[in-house]
Amino acid sequence: MGKLMTSAATMKCGHSIPIAPMPNLMSTKVFVEGNPVLLGTGPFSVAGCPNMDASKGQKPCTTLSFTPMAMKVLVENKPPLMQDDQAQLDCAPPGSPSISPVTSKVEAK
């Protein structure tokens, strides 16, 4: 069980570049504490990652994807993002995103 993530969450790639959710990844009908619930239906775009030294085998982060863990709850017929979902960046070498979810009062299984 985990807490739902909303648009108030702070997400950054492993190189400190902020990641903002696209409107199609936010619910238009379900809000928690006034913020739209994030949907786990597609990758989040990362723009401006400085990890670009090809001579060192680096590739900048361009997307952040999640493996949604909600099995019993759907938001607009889609799985919502939760605090404990697995997050993956597409950069090389692989980096870990920084995600600071704003704690919501709603939990899902």
N, C-alpha and C positions, 0 to 999 in steps of 0.2 A: 504494500500500500504506500502511496506517495502523495505529496501535495501537488495540486495543479499549478502549472506555471502560467503566468500572465505576461502581458506586454510590459509590465513594470520590472521584469527580470533584466539584469545586466549581463550581457554576454560579450566576451572578447575572444579573439583567436589567440593562439599561444604566443603571439608576438604583440599583444596588447592593442590590437585594432578592434574598435567597437563593432558589434554585429547587431543590426536592427532588423526585426522581423518584417517581412514583406506583408502588405495588407492581406494577401490571399492565405497567409499562415496564421491569421487572427480570426477568432470567431466574431461574427457580426451579431450573434444572438445571445451568447453566454458571457457574462461578466462576473468577476470576483473582485470585491472591494473596488468596483468602478473601472476595472481594467479588463480588456478582452482576454479570454483564455487563448493560449497558443495551441495551434494544431500541429500534430506530428505527421503531416502529409507530404512534406517536401523539404528540400535543403534550404537553409538560410544562406544568403549571399554575403561574402566577405569582400570588401573593396579596399584596396590600398595596403595590403600586407607587404611589409618590407623584406620578407624572407625570399630574396631573389638571386642569390649568388649561384648561378648554374655551375660554375667551376668547382663549387663545394657540394654539388648534388642537391642544392636547395630548390624548392618549388614553393611559391607563395600560397598561402591559404586562399581558396576561392569559395569554398562551401563548407558549411557546418551541417551535418546530418545527425539525426537522432533515430534510435531504435525504440519506438514507443513501447512501453510496458503495460499500459492500460488494456486490460482484456475484457472488462465487463462494462466499461463506461465509454460512451461515444458522445462527442459534441458535434452537432450538425452532421451526424453519420460518419465522423472521422475520429481517430484516437487523439485525445488531448496529450500535450506534453506534460510530463511530471518531473519533479525534482530528481528522481532516481533513474530516469531514462539514460541509456547509453548514448554518449555524444562522440562523434568522430569528425575530425578535420581532414581535409584532403591534401595537406601540405607534405613536403618532404624536407628533412626527416619529419616523421609524424610528430605532431604537437598536441598538447592537451588544451582544450578550451577552458577559459575561466568563466564560470557561470554562477552568478549570485542571484538565486531566485528570491523574490520577495515572498516571504512566507504567507501563504493564503490559509484561509480557514476551511478550505474544502479539500477532502482527500478522496482518492479513487482507487479502485482495485482493478 
